[in-house]
Amino acid sequence: MSDIIRLLPESVANQIAAGEVIQRPASVVKELVENAIDAGADSVTVNIKDAGRTLIQVTDNGKGMSPADARMSFERHATSKIREANDLFSIRTMGFRGEALASIASVADVELRTRQRGEELGSFLHILGSVFQKQQTDQCPEGSNFSVKNLFFNVPARRKFLKSNSSELKNIITEIQRIALANPELSISFFHNQSPVFELSSENIRKRIVGLFGKAINQSLTPVEVETSLIKVSGFIGQPKFAKKSFGEQFFFVNGRFIKHPFFHRAVTHAYERILPPDAIPSYFLYFEVDPATIDINIHPTKTEIKFEDEQAIWHIIHASAREAIGKYNLMPAIDFDQSGSIDIPVPPSRGSSIHPPEIEINRQYNPFQQENYSGYRPDSDRNADLSQWEKLYRGLERPDEGTRGREDEEGFVDNQSGFPFEEEQTSQTSGFLQLKNRYLLTPVKSGLMVIDQREAHARILYEEFMHNFSAHLSVSQRQLFPPVLQLNPEDTEILSALRDELHQLGFEIRPGNDNQFYIDGTPGVLSHLDAKELVESVIASFQDRPVDLMEEIKSQLAMVLAQSSAVAYGVALKQEEMSDLFNRLFACQSPGHSPSGKKIISIVALADIERFLK
């Protein structure tokens, strides 16, 4: 039998490596910008077209490369940062594996123009799908200019499964945000289809956060500064009142590198225990300085996961740092006593001024018994005429006698014209509901007791109404007298831009302003009683961790988010008419049994179970 094991061709090996390192256009942007930082650049410009499908261009003013280094940089495992194995334990720079450029060149058309500082001429290099095309002398600025064109042109399956432009652009913005926060001294300009997304000058950390996430976040930032023998922790945490119900403003950095660490995330959130509700997530921008020998950053190709030598001790340090900031800067919610209806005590007058008692004008000649319309006490002969008014108040409260009592079924439930529908298939009700803990609606049915979750029921009703409006192209908008203003970061701006058409179909009228500002001129009439700004923010937050691609999925998700956000809250007391209306509208829905998120709405407590409880 002939041998079957063969070495892979270099181009195939590079494509396999690219599958780990280069997953989408955002991966290319990340690798190229990090290389620019390692090259000593203090200014980087990122210019992309069609969310990186057509072009990704990264220009820096770093130290550049010699002709030989420019050619060698595209070889696998070529790096300037490692000479021996021990160097892996003292790495403070970004890319070091030497796979990024080789992986990018294997799946794209790459051009490089680079010139070293102090040199008169630079080099031009062209590689197409791992195949070297040419290298020649070039007259170019100092630094490096990478142009990556037609990403995944030779891997159709990978290109086919890229998300929509809005989703891919959102991922690129996320990567640039992380790099910009980790390197506030770096000037970054980012353009998409020749339009500026943001232009950030060299700043301190606080101003960099404000530049990325808007001026509104500035008042939320609370400084953290702790130094121990194991770790130095600095940065900012958010005030509890500015916490959100979605992720997006949570960042850890270790030695200038962004990381993801769920264990440390819990250290921060536990510091807010009994301050925030369980579904609220505080903002934090925390920077760690540790000895590189105590961490392992080589456990994942993207290098966003890091192994710490003493995670338990660091967890307690992070938790204590956040708790100290909360206490030091008095972030506990203040007690705001309700002053409505309280007596306004006037300030005492100054000395020398006289105090006069209040005076009341009275008519000393007034006699109420001489008024013609007096309707007070009268002799017994006239009292019977007024008893009829009392009878009206108590009418219907007396126990019905045998002649008026309704017919009872075999299980003992009253079944008369004003009673309840006892067959579970019946869905019409006019009275006879009870509300338990302002959360559940109770009503008897033939087999027992029906329990309805009022919030989930209302969410199901609103969801089907929104989906109907989508299909029927109905949009009834309620204009805002004073349109609220949304101040968004670039990532949220892209999400809102992708959703504007669908939001308009539902009745939202959103007008763009300057510097990522949007004015909410109108909201759907059915939601006019809610806070328009919070409503739109909740919609944006729900799409931060999901792709904005398939139109039908967008409509369904949007309808679900709006329904959940605007459904009647737990703790709200409902009138009898409101409970009846909710009941009837629920059973007019196509799927009354479950909410849009899949939660159960209706449950029947069997009569046999009730009888067993009472034994």
C-alpha positions as CSV (number, residue, x, y, z in Angstrom):
1,M,0.0,0.0,0.0
2,S,1.3,3.4,-0.9
3,D,1.9,6.1,1.6
4,I,-1.1,8.4,2.1
5,I,0.2,11.1,4.4
6,R,1.3,14.3,2.6
7,L,2.4,17.7,3.7
8,L,-0.2,20.4,2.9
9,P,0.7,23.0,0.3
10,E,1.7,26.3,1.9
11,S,-1.4,28.1,0.4
12,V,-3.8,25.5,1.9
13,A,-2.1,25.7,5.3
14,N,-2.4,29.4,5.2
15,Q,-6.1,29.2,4.4
16,I,-6.6,26.8,7.4
17,A,-4.8,29.3,9.6
18,A,-6.9,32.0,8.2
19,G,-10.0,30.1,9.3
20,E,-8.9,30.5,12.9
21,V,-7.4,34.1,12.8
22,I,-9.4,35.8,10.0
23,Q,-13.1,35.1,10.6
24,R,-14.6,38.3,9.2
25,P,-13.6,41.8,8.0
26,A,-13.4,42.9,11.6
27,S,-10.6,40.4,12.2
28,V,-8.5,42.0,9.4
29,V,-9.0,45.4,10.9
30,K,-8.0,44.2,14.3
31,E,-4.8,42.6,13.1
32,L,-3.7,45.5,10.9
33,V,-4.4,48.2,13.5
34,E,-2.6,46.2,16.2
35,N,0.4,45.8,13.9
36,A,0.4,49.5,13.4
37,I,0.5,50.1,17.2
38,D,3.4,47.6,17.5
39,A,5.2,49.6,14.8
40,G,5.1,52.7,17.1
41,A,2.4,54.6,15.2
42,D,0.6,57.4,17.1
43,S,-1.9,58.0,14.2
44,V,-3.9,55.4,12.3
45,T,-6.6,55.8,9.6
46,V,-9.0,53.0,8.7
47,N,-10.9,53.3,5.5
48,I,-13.3,50.5,4.4
49,K,-15.9,50.0,1.7
50,D,-19.0,47.8,1.8
51,A,-18.3,46.8,5.4
52,G,-14.9,45.4,4.4
53,R,-16.0,43.1,1.6
54,T,-14.6,45.4,-1.1
55,L,-11.7,47.2,0.6
56,I,-10.0,47.4,4.0
57,Q,-7.3,50.0,4.1
58,V,-5.2,50.8,7.2
59,T,-2.6,53.5,7.1
60,D,-0.2,54.3,9.9
61,N,2.8,56.6,10.6
62,G,4.8,53.9,12.3
63,K,8.5,53.1,11.7
64,G,7.8,51.1,8.5
65,M,9.6,48.1,7.1
66,S,12.7,47.5,5.0
67,P,12.2,45.7,1.6
68,A,13.4,42.4,3.2
69,D,11.1,42.7,6.2
70,A,8.1,43.6,4.0
71,R,8.6,40.4,2.1
72,M,9.3,38.3,5.2
73,S,6.3,39.6,7.1
74,F,3.9,37.6,4.9
75,E,5.6,34.3,5.7
76,R,4.0,32.0,8.3
77,H,5.4,32.1,11.9
78,A,7.6,35.1,10.9
79,T,7.7,37.6,13.8
80,S,10.1,40.2,15.2
81,K,9.1,39.7,18.8
82,I,10.1,36.1,19.7
83,R,13.6,34.7,19.6
84,E,13.2,31.8,22.1
85,A,10.5,30.1,24.1
86,N,11.0,32.2,27.2
87,D,10.0,35.3,25.2
88,L,6.4,34.0,25.3
89,F,6.2,34.8,29.0
90,S,7.2,38.5,28.7
91,I,5.1,39.6,25.8
92,R,3.6,43.1,26.1
93,T,3.0,43.8,22.4
94,M,0.0,42.8,20.3
95,G,0.4,40.3,17.5
96,F,3.3,37.9,17.9
97,R,2.4,34.6,16.2
98,G,3.4,35.7,12.8
99,E,0.2,34.2,11.2
100,A,-1.9,37.3,10.7
101,L,-0.5,38.7,7.4
102,A,0.1,35.3,6.0
103,S,-3.6,34.4,6.8
104,I,-4.9,37.7,5.3
105,A,-2.9,37.3,2.1
106,S,-4.2,33.7,1.6
107,V,-7.8,34.9,1.3
108,A,-7.5,38.3,-0.3
109,D,-5.8,40.6,-2.7
110,V,-3.2,42.5,-0.6
111,E,-1.1,45.5,-1.5
112,L,1.5,47.0,0.9
113,R,3.3,50.3,0.6
114,T,5.9,50.9,3.4
115,R,8.9,53.2,4.0
116,Q,11.2,53.3,7.0
117,R,11.8,56.5,8.8
118,G,14.7,58.4,7.4
119,E,14.7,56.5,4.1
120,E,14.1,58.3,0.8
121,L,12.2,55.4,-0.9
122,G,10.0,52.7,0.2
123,S,8.7,49.3,-1.1
124,F,5.5,48.2,-2.9
125,L,4.4,44.5,-2.4
126,H,1.5,42.7,-4.1
127,I,0.3,39.2,-3.0
128,L,-2.9,37.6,-4.4
129,G,-4.3,34.5,-2.5
130,S,-0.9,33.6,-1.0
131,V,0.8,33.9,-4.5
132,F,3.5,36.5,-4.6
133,Q,3.0,38.8,-7.6
134,K,5.7,41.5,-7.4
135,Q,7.8,43.7,-5.2
136,Q,9.4,47.0,-6.3
137,T,10.7,50.3,-5.1
138,D,8.0,52.9,-4.4
139,Q,7.7,56.5,-3.4
140,C,5.4,56.5,-0.4
141,P,5.0,58.2,3.0
142,E,6.8,57.0,6.1
143,G,5.0,54.2,7.8
144,S,2.8,51.4,6.3
145,N,-0.3,51.3,4.1
146,F,-2.1,48.0,3.8
147,S,-4.9,47.6,1.2
148,V,-6.9,44.4,1.5
149,K,-9.3,43.9,-1.4
150,N,-12.0,41.4,-2.2
151,L,-11.8,39.5,1.1
152,F,-12.5,35.7,0.7
153,F,-12.6,36.0,-3.1
154,N,-11.0,32.5,-3.3
155,V,-13.1,30.9,-0.6
156,P,-16.7,31.4,-1.8
157,A,-18.3,29.5,1.1
158,R,-16.7,31.9,3.6
159,R,-17.7,35.0,1.6
160,K,-21.3,33.7,1.2
161,F,-21.7,33.3,5.0
162,L,-20.7,36.8,5.8
163,K,-23.5,38.7,7.5
164,S,-25.2,41.9,6.1
165,N,-23.1,45.0,5.7
166,S,-24.7,46.5,8.8
167,S,-23.8,43.5,10.9
168,E,-20.2,43.3,9.6
169,L,-19.8,47.1,10.1
170,K,-21.0,46.7,13.7
171,N,-18.4,44.1,14.3
172,I,-15.7,46.4,12.9
173,I,-16.8,49.3,15.1
174,T,-16.6,47.0,18.1
175,E,-13.0,46.0,17.4
176,I,-12.0,49.6,16.8
177,Q,-13.7,50.7,20.1
178,R,-11.7,48.1,22.0
179,I,-8.4,49.2,20.4
180,A,-9.2,52.9,21.0
181,L,-10.0,52.3,24.6
182,A,-6.9,50.3,25.2
183,N,-4.7,53.0,23.5
184,P,-6.2,56.4,24.4
185,E,-3.0,58.1,23.3
186,L,-3.5,56.8,19.7
187,S,-5.3,59.1,17.2
188,I,-7.8,57.0,15.2
189,S,-9.9,58.0,12.2
190,F,-12.4,55.6,10.8
191,F,-14.3,56.0,7.5
192,H,-16.9,53.8,5.9
193,N,-17.7,54.4,2.2
194,Q,-15.9,57.7,2.5
195,S,-18.1,58.9,5.4
196,P,-16.5,59.5,8.8
197,V,-17.7,57.1,11.5
198,F,-15.5,58.7,14.2
199,E,-12.3,60.7,14.4
200,L,-10.6,60.4,17.7
201,S,-7.6,62.6,18.7
202,S,-5.1,61.6,21.4
203,E,-6.8,61.9,24.8
204,N,-6.8,60.6,28.3
205,I,-8.9,57.6,29.2
206,R,-12.0,59.5,30.4
207,K,-12.2,61.7,27.3
208,R,-11.6,58.7,25.1
209,I,-14.7,57.0,26.7
210,V,-16.8,60.1,26.2
211,G,-15.6,60.4,22.6
212,L,-16.7,56.8,21.9
213,F,-19.9,56.6,23.9
214,G,-21.2,60.2,24.0
215,K,-21.3,63.0,26.4
216,A,-24.1,61.5,28.5
217,I,-21.8,58.8,29.9
218,N,-19.4,61.4,31.4
219,Q,-21.6,62.0,34.5
220,S,-21.8,58.2,35.1
221,L,-18.0,57.6,35.3
222,T,-16.6,57.0,38.8
223,P,-12.8,56.5,39.1
224,V,-11.2,53.3,40.4
225,E,-7.6,53.2,41.5
226,V,-6.1,50.3,43.5
227,E,-2.6,48.9,43.5
228,T,-1.5,45.6,45.2
229,S,1.5,43.3,44.8
230,L,-0.5,41.1,42.4
231,I,-2.3,43.6,40.2
232,K,-2.9,47.3,39.7
233,V,-6.5,48.2,38.9
234,S,-7.5,51.6,37.4
235,G,-10.3,53.0,35.3
236,F,-13.9,53.8,35.8
237,I,-17.2,52.1,36.9
238,G,-20.7,53.4,36.2
239,Q,-23.1,54.8,38.7
240,P,-26.0,52.5,39.4
241,K,-28.7,54.8,38.1
242,F,-27.1,54.7,34.6
243,A,-27.0,50.8,34.5
244,K,-28.6,49.3,31.4
245,K,-30.3,46.0,30.7
246,S,-27.8,45.0,27.9
247,F,-24.1,44.6,27.4
248,G,-22.0,47.1,25.4
249,E,-20.2,49.2,28.0
250,Q,-18.2,46.5,29.8
251,F,-14.4,46.4,29.1
252,F,-11.4,44.7,30.7
253,F,-7.9,45.5,29.6
254,V,-4.7,43.6,30.7
255,N,-1.4,45.3,29.9
256,G,-3.1,47.3,27.1
257,R,-4.9,44.3,25.6
258,F,-8.7,43.9,25.6
259,I,-9.8,40.6,27.2
260,K,-13.1,38.8,27.9
261,H,-13.3,37.3,31.4
262,P,-16.8,36.2,32.7
263,F,-15.3,35.3,36.1
264,F,-14.0,38.9,36.6
265,H,-17.3,40.3,35.3
266,R,-19.0,38.6,38.2
267,A,-16.6,40.2,40.5
268,V,-17.8,43.7,39.4
269,T,-21.5,42.9,39.2
270,H,-21.4,41.3,42.7
271,A,-20.2,44.7,44.0
272,Y,-23.5,46.1,43.0
273,E,-25.6,43.5,44.9
274,R,-28.7,45.0,46.5
275,I,-28.0,48.2,44.6
276,L,-29.1,47.1,41.1
277,P,-32.0,44.9,40.0
278,P,-30.9,41.4,38.8
279,D,-31.4,42.3,35.1
280,A,-29.4,45.5,35.2
281,I,-25.7,45.6,34.0
282,P,-23.4,48.3,35.2
283,S,-20.8,49.9,32.9
284,Y,-17.1,49.5,33.6
285,F,-13.8,50.3,31.9
286,L,-11.1,48.6,34.0
287,Y,-7.4,48.5,33.2
288,F,-5.2,45.8,34.8
289,E,-1.4,46.0,35.0
290,V,0.2,42.6,35.9
291,D,3.5,40.9,35.5
292,P,3.4,39.3,32.0
293,A,5.0,36.2,33.5
294,T,1.9,35.5,35.6
295,I,-0.5,35.3,32.6
296,D,-0.8,33.2,29.5
297,I,-2.2,35.0,26.5
298,N,-1.5,32.2,24.0
299,I,-4.6,30.1,24.7
300,H,-6.8,31.4,21.9
301,P,-6.0,32.6,18.3
302,T,-7.8,35.9,18.8
303,K,-5.9,36.5,22.1
304,T,-9.0,37.8,23.9
305,E,-8.9,35.0,26.5
306,I,-6.1,35.1,29.1
307,K,-5.2,32.7,31.9
308,F,-4.2,34.2,35.2
309,E,-1.9,32.5,37.7
310,D,-4.0,33.5,40.7
311,E,-7.5,34.2,39.5
312,Q,-9.2,33.8,42.9
313,A,-7.1,36.5,44.6
314,I,-7.5,38.9,41.7
315,W,-11.2,38.3,41.8
316,H,-11.4,39.5,45.4
317,I,-9.2,42.5,44.5
318,I,-11.4,43.6,41.6
319,H,-14.5,43.1,43.8
320,A,-13.1,45.1,46.6
321,S,-12.0,47.9,44.2
322,A,-15.5,48.3,42.9
323,R,-17.0,48.2,46.3
324,E,-14.6,50.8,47.5
325,A,-15.4,53.1,44.6
326,I,-19.1,52.6,45.3
327,G,-18.7,53.6,48.9
328,K,-16.0,56.3,48.5
329,Y,-18.0,58.2,45.9
330,N,-21.4,57.6,47.6
331,L,-23.0,55.7,44.7
332,M,-25.6,54.1,46.9
333,P,-29.1,55.3,45.9
334,A,-30.2,58.1,48.1
335,I,-33.4,58.0,50.1
336,D,-35.9,60.4,48.5
337,F,-38.8,60.7,50.8
338,D,-42.1,61.5,49.2
339,Q,-43.0,65.1,49.8
340,S,-46.4,65.1,48.1
341,G,-49.1,66.3,50.4
342,S,-46.8,67.4,53.1
343,I,-47.3,70.7,55.0
344,D,-45.3,73.6,53.8
345,I,-44.0,75.2,57.0
346,P,-43.2,78.9,56.3
347,V,-40.0,80.5,57.4
348,P,-40.3,82.5,60.7
349,P,-40.3,86.2,60.2
350,S,-37.3,88.3,61.1
351,R,-37.1,90.1,64.5
352,G,-39.1,93.2,64.9
353,S,-41.9,92.1,62.7
354,S,-45.3,91.5,64.3
355,I,-47.2,88.2,64.0
356,H,-51.0,88.5,63.4
357,P,-53.4,85.6,63.9
358,P,-55.4,84.6,60.8
359,E,-58.7,86.4,60.2
360,I,-61.8,84.8,58.7
361,E,-64.9,86.7,57.5
362,I,-68.1,85.1,58.7
363,N,-71.8,85.9,58.3
364,R,-73.2,86.1,61.8
365,Q,-76.8,86.3,60.4
366,Y,-76.7,83.0,58.5
367,N,-79.4,80.4,59.5
368,P,-79.2,77.1,57.6
369,F,-82.7,76.0,58.6
370,Q,-84.1,78.9,56.7
371,Q,-82.7,77.9,53.3
372,E,-85.2,76.5,50.8
373,N,-82.9,73.8,49.5
374,Y,-82.1,72.3,52.9
375,S,-82.1,68.5,52.8
376,G,-81.0,67.5,56.2
377,Y,-82.9,65.6,58.9
378,R,-86.6,65.6,58.7
379,P,-89.4,64.1,60.8
380,D,-90.2,60.4,60.4
381,S,-93.1,61.2,58.1
382,D,-90.6,62.4,55.4
383,R,-87.8,59.9,56.0
384,N,-89.1,57.2,53.8
385,A,-88.6,59.4,50.7
386,D,-84.8,59.4,51.4
387,L,-84.4,55.7,52.1
388,S,-84.7,54.9,48.4
389,Q,-81.3,56.6,47.9
390,W,-79.7,54.2,50.4
391,E,-81.4,51.3,48.8
392,K,-79.7,52.2,45.5
393,L,-76.3,52.1,47.1
394,Y,-76.8,48.5,48.5
395,R,-78.7,47.1,45.6
396,G,-77.2,43.9,44.3
397,L,-75.2,43.2,47.5
398,E,-77.9,41.2,49.3
399,R,-77.9,37.4,49.0
400,P,-80.2,36.3,46.2
401,D,-83.2,34.3,47.4
402,E,-84.3,30.9,46.0
403,G,-86.4,32.5,43.3
404,T,-83.5,34.5,41.8
405,R,-80.6,32.1,42.4
406,G,-79.0,30.8,39.2
407,R,-78.9,27.2,38.2
408,E,-75.9,25.2,39.6
409,D,-74.1,22.6,37.5
410,E,-73.0,19.3,38.8
411,E,-69.7,20.7,40.2
412,G,-71.5,23.4,42.2
413,F,-70.6,26.5,40.0
414,V,-73.3,29.1,39.4
415,D,-74.2,29.4,35.8
416,N,-76.5,32.3,35.2
417,Q,-76.7,35.1,32.6
418,S,-74.4,37.4,34.6
419,G,-72.0,34.6,35.8
420,F,-68.9,33.0,34.3
421,P,-68.3,30.9,31.2
422,F,-67.4,27.5,32.6
423,E,-66.4,25.8,29.4
424,E,-62.7,26.3,28.8
425,E,-63.4,26.8,25.1
426,Q,-65.5,29.9,25.7
427,T,-63.6,33.1,25.5
428,S,-66.0,35.9,26.3
429,Q,-66.2,37.4,29.8
430,T,-67.8,40.5,31.3
431,S,-67.1,40.2,35.0
432,G,-65.9,38.0,37.8
433,F,-62.1,38.4,37.7
434,L,-59.8,38.5,40.7
435,Q,-56.2,40.0,40.5
436,L,-53.7,38.2,42.7
437,K,-50.7,40.3,43.9
438,N,-51.3,42.6,40.9
439,R,-49.7,39.9,38.8
440,Y,-52.1,37.2,37.9
441,L,-55.7,37.2,36.8
442,L,-57.9,34.5,38.3
443,T,-61.3,33.3,37.0
444,P,-63.2,30.0,37.5
445,V,-63.7,27.6,34.6
446,K,-65.6,24.3,34.6
447,S,-62.5,22.2,35.4
448,G,-61.1,24.4,38.1
449,L,-59.4,27.8,38.3
450,M,-57.8,29.6,35.4
451,V,-54.6,31.6,36.2
452,I,-53.4,34.1,33.6
453,D,-50.1,36.0,33.7
454,Q,-51.2,39.5,33.0
455,R,-47.8,40.8,31.7
456,E,-47.2,37.9,29.3
457,A,-50.8,38.0,28.1
458,H,-50.5,41.7,27.2
459,A,-47.1,41.0,25.5
460,R,-48.8,38.3,23.3
461,I,-51.6,40.7,22.4
462,L,-49.2,43.5,21.5
463,Y,-46.9,41.2,19.6
464,E,-49.7,40.0,17.3
465,E,-50.9,43.6,16.8
466,F,-47.4,44.7,15.7
467,M,-47.0,41.7,13.3
468,H,-50.4,42.6,11.8
469,N,-49.2,46.1,11.3
470,F,-46.1,44.9,9.5
471,S,-48.1,42.7,7.1
472,A,-50.9,45.3,6.5
473,H,-48.4,48.2,6.3
474,L,-50.4,50.1,9.0
475,S,-48.6,52.8,10.9
476,V,-50.5,55.2,13.2
477,S,-48.0,57.6,14.7
478,Q,-48.5,59.9,17.7
479,R,-46.5,63.0,17.3
480,Q,-44.2,64.1,20.2
481,L,-44.7,67.7,21.3
482,F,-41.1,67.9,22.5
483,P,-39.1,65.2,20.6
484,P,-36.6,63.4,22.8
485,V,-33.0,63.3,21.7
486,L,-31.0,60.0,21.4
487,Q,-27.2,60.3,21.7
488,L,-25.8,57.1,20.4
489,N,-22.3,55.7,19.9
490,P,-21.3,54.7,16.3
491,E,-22.2,51.0,16.9
492,D,-25.7,51.8,18.1
493,T,-26.1,54.3,15.2
494,E,-25.5,51.5,12.7
495,I,-28.1,49.3,14.5
496,L,-30.7,52.1,14.5
497,S,-30.0,52.9,10.8
498,A,-30.6,49.2,9.9
499,L,-33.9,49.2,11.8
500,R,-35.3,52.6,10.8
501,D,-37.5,51.3,7.9
502,E,-39.1,48.6,10.1
503,L,-39.6,51.1,13.0
504,H,-41.2,53.5,10.6
505,Q,-43.7,50.8,9.5
506,L,-44.7,50.5,13.2
507,G,-45.2,54.2,13.6
508,F,-41.9,55.5,14.8
509,E,-40.7,58.7,13.2
510,I,-37.0,59.1,13.9
511,R,-35.0,62.0,12.4
512,P,-31.2,62.0,12.3
513,G,-29.3,65.0,13.7
514,N,-25.6,65.8,14.1
515,D,-22.9,63.8,15.8
516,N,-24.9,60.5,16.1
517,Q,-27.9,62.3,17.5
518,F,-31.5,61.3,16.6
519,Y,-34.8,63.0,17.3
520,I,-37.9,60.8,18.0
521,D,-40.7,62.9,16.4
522,G,-43.4,60.2,16.7
523,T,-44.2,56.9,18.3
524,P,-46.9,54.3,17.6
525,G,-50.2,55.4,19.0
526,V,-50.6,52.3,21.1
527,L,-47.3,53.1,22.8
528,S,-47.8,56.8,23.2
529,H,-48.1,56.5,27.0
530,L,-44.6,55.1,27.3
531,D,-41.2,56.9,27.4
532,A,-40.2,57.1,23.7
533,K,-36.5,57.4,24.4
534,E,-36.4,54.3,26.7
535,L,-38.4,52.4,24.2
536,V,-36.0,53.0,21.3
537,E,-33.0,52.4,23.5
538,S,-34.4,49.0,24.5
539,V,-34.9,48.1,20.9
540,I,-31.3,49.0,20.1
541,A,-30.0,47.1,23.1
542,S,-31.8,43.9,22.0
543,F,-30.0,43.9,18.7
544,Q,-26.5,44.5,20.1
545,D,-25.7,40.8,20.4
546,R,-27.6,39.5,17.4
547,P,-27.3,39.9,13.6
548,V,-29.5,42.4,11.9
549,D,-30.0,40.4,8.7
550,L,-33.1,38.5,7.7
551,M,-36.0,40.9,7.2
552,E,-38.6,38.6,8.7
553,E,-36.5,37.8,11.7
554,I,-36.0,41.6,12.2
555,K,-39.7,42.2,12.1
556,S,-40.5,39.3,14.5
557,Q,-37.7,40.3,16.9
558,L,-38.6,44.0,16.8
559,A,-42.3,43.2,17.5
560,M,-41.2,41.0,20.4
561,V,-39.0,43.6,21.9
562,L,-41.6,46.3,21.7
563,A,-44.2,44.0,23.1
564,Q,-42.1,43.0,26.1
565,S,-41.0,46.6,26.7
566,S,-44.5,48.1,26.6
567,A,-46.6,45.3,28.2
568,V,-48.4,46.2,31.4
569,A,-45.9,45.8,34.3
570,Y,-46.3,43.5,37.3
571,G,-47.6,45.4,40.3
572,V,-50.2,47.4,38.3
573,A,-53.7,47.1,39.6
574,L,-56.3,46.5,36.9
575,K,-59.9,47.5,36.9
576,Q,-62.6,44.9,36.3
577,E,-63.2,46.3,32.8
578,E,-59.4,46.2,32.0
579,M,-59.1,42.6,33.1
580,S,-62.1,41.6,31.0
581,D,-60.7,43.4,28.0
582,L,-57.3,41.7,28.4
583,F,-59.0,38.3,28.7
584,N,-61.1,38.8,25.5
585,R,-58.2,40.2,23.5
586,L,-55.9,37.3,24.6
587,F,-58.3,34.6,23.4
588,A,-58.7,36.4,20.1
589,C,-55.0,35.9,19.5
590,Q,-53.7,33.0,17.3
591,S,-51.5,31.7,20.1
592,P,-52.9,32.7,23.4
593,G,-51.1,30.0,25.4
594,H,-47.6,31.3,25.2
595,S,-45.9,34.7,25.1
596,P,-43.7,35.8,22.2
597,S,-40.6,34.7,24.2
598,G,-42.1,31.3,24.7
599,K,-43.3,31.7,28.4
600,K,-46.5,30.0,29.5
601,I,-49.4,32.5,29.9
602,I,-52.3,30.3,31.0
603,S,-52.5,27.5,33.6
604,I,-55.5,25.6,35.0
605,V,-55.6,24.6,38.6
606,A,-57.8,21.5,38.6
607,L,-60.7,21.4,41.0
608,A,-59.5,18.0,42.3
609,D,-56.2,19.7,43.3
610,I,-58.1,22.5,45.1
611,E,-60.1,19.9,47.0
612,R,-56.9,18.0,47.9
613,F,-55.3,21.2,49.2
614,L,-58.3,21.7,51.6
615,K,-58.3,18.2,53.1
